[in-house]
Amino acid sequence: MAAKYDLSEETAKARSAGVKGFKAHKLLDSNGHAKLGGMQRDGSVAVDRYISYRRGKDIVSIGVFLLKDQPVETHEFHVIAPSALLDGGKPIAEIRPTATEAQKQTADSGLAFTDLASAAAAFEAALSKIAA
């Protein structure tokens, strides 16, 4: 996707001019890996790793999610984005029912997938609406 879209922090900042308090997201962490999600950070899930892109007030992310004490085979891929950007998106509470109010999510809707290819397609469809 990086070859198809300019996902640089500089472009995100330039195209988000006028958005008070805007801070560009790095796609990956400082080591080049998927970022650590808050639910894994606080220990409420086994895995919450994601890649995200922000432009203006919109954040689109794709990640892998695994509840605590569950077999690794039950992991899901989550695409989270504003409902206006995510075709068929469901309320976050439906795809992350264990999330609390304190575990703020980056958008109001999401989709859960068992396969990465389908999640990647949904992520790219949402991303294309803010990165094109």
C-alpha positions, -999 to 999 in steps of 0.1 A, spaced: 0 0 0 29 23 6 37 21 -31 1 31 -39 -4 59 -14 18 86 1 15 76 38 43 98 50 39 119 82 47 150 62 18 145 37 -5 137 66 4 169 83 1 189 51 -33 175 43 -45 180 78 -37 217 80 -62 235 102 -71 205 123 -64 217 159 -40 194 178 -33 172 148 -5 147 153 5 123 125 6 86 133 36 65 125 25 34 107 48 12 128 66 14 161 102 26 164 115 -9 157 94 -13 125 69 -36 140 31 -33 145 23 -9 174 12 -22 208 -24 -16 215 -38 -3 248 -57 -35 256 -25 -56 254 -6 -29 272 -30 -30 302 -31 -68 301 -68 -72 293 -61 -92 261 -33 -115 250 -26 -97 217 -36 -62 204 -11 -52 177 -19 -27 149 -9 -5 121 -27 29 117 -28 60 96 -43 93 105 -54 122 83 -73 151 97 -97 137 124 -99 102 108 -78 72 119 -79 39 100 -62 8 115 -57 -29 109 -46 -52 137 -45 -86 151 -65 -93 183 -66 -123 207 -85 -125 239 -68 -137 270 -66 -174 277 -78 -183 242 -60 -206 217 -39 -187 191 -61 -201 164 -90 -179 176 -72 -146 168 -90 -121 146 -79 -93 124 -97 -60 132 -101 -31 109 -112 0 128 -123 33 111 -150 59 113 -183 45 101 -184 69 72 -152 52 59 -158 16 67 -184 -2 45 -205 -25 67 -188 -14 99 -203 -25 132 -201 -7 165 -168 -13 183 -187 -29 212 -197 -57 188 -162 -66 177 -145 -58 210 -171 -66 236 -145 -67 264 -134 -31 258 -142 -7 286 -148 31 284 -113 36 297 -99 16 267 -108 42 242 -109 30 206 -97 51 177 -130 52 158 -167 43 162 -169 13 139 -150 -19 130 -150 -52 113 -135 -85 124 -121 -111 101 -106 -145 105 -83 -141 74 -57 -114 68 -65 -110 30 -101 -100 37 -90 -76 65 -64 -61 43 -90 -55 15 -113 -37 40 -84 -17 54 -73 -6 20 -109 4 10 -111 26 41 -76 39 38 -82 49 1 -109 73 13 -84 94 33 -51 87 16 -60 92 -21 
